[in-house]
């Protein structure tokens, strides 16, 4: 099992460009999450999907959209990238709809917006 | 005020030493507590859950103090491989809240 995979690993964008971060899990988990991690701050939840077909905003959703394509895949889209979106993005999944279940993280995507 | 606050460290300790650090949380209704470990430029991984009565996992001991709203992690007999950033994670309402992490460096 690969666990949680993310693509790309690194990306450089210019302000105003768009891109989609891909995430997939092979653990048959119901719930998936997108976080961003910035220096000196904890991981902050951008969006989450408690189950296939549902998505909800987290703490910092502005400037992002998500799609739960199927049970395995959960993508994060930046429609018009801004320098403030420079960050490390982690996707995570957990077994069921209860948040307290262990979350398994992907390796992260490092994004630089110039 | 941040929901979860941690001393960023770094805590520099020799091999074999004991190191302990705390984390405070602001939401008194928080329900579940965890310690995650994050190695440099890697993803976080669950180290251990924290139970009300306190719990051990090998050399790691976690404690919860609901009255004072803090949790602690103690590492005994530190190994070089324990060098990492330890994230305090609290579940309240509908989501997990992460601390910024405490960095521990174990030196030979």
Boltz contact constraints between the chains, C-beta under 6 A:
constraints:
  - contact:
      token1: [A, 40]
      token2: [B, 100]
      max_distance: 6.0
  - contact:
      token1: [A, 41]
      token2: [B, 100]
      max_distance: 6.0
  - contact:
      token1: [A, 42]
      token2: [B, 98]
      max_distance: 6.0
  - contact:
      token1: [A, 42]
      token2: [B, 99]
      max_distance: 6.0
  - contact:
      token1: [A, 42]
      token2: [B, 100]
      max_distance: 6.0
  - contact:
      token1: [A, 43]
      token2: [B, 98]
      max_distance: 6.0
  - contact:
      token1: [A, 45]
      token2: [B, 95]
      max_distance: 6.0
  - contact:
      token1: [A, 90]
      token2: [B, 43]
      max_distance: 6.0
  - contact:
      token1: [A, 99]
      token2: [B, 91]
      max_distance: 6.0
  - contact:
      token1: [A, 99]
      token2: [B, 95]
      max_distance: 6.0
  - contact:
      token1: [A, 99]
      token2: [B, 96]
      max_distance: 6.0
  - contact:
      token1: [A, 100]
      token2: [B, 32]
      max_distance: 6.0
  - contact:
      token1: [A, 100]
      token2: [B, 91]
      max_distance: 6.0
  - contact:
      token1: [A, 102]
      token2: [B, 46]
      max_distance: 6.0
  - contact:
      token1: [A, 105]
      token2: [B, 43]
      max_distance: 6.0
  - contact:
      token1: [A, 105]
      token2: [B, 44]
      max_distance: 6.0
  - contact:
      token1: [A, 107]
      token2: [B, 43]
      max_distance: 6.0
  - contact:
      token1: [A, 108]
      token2: [B, 43]
      max_distance: 6.0
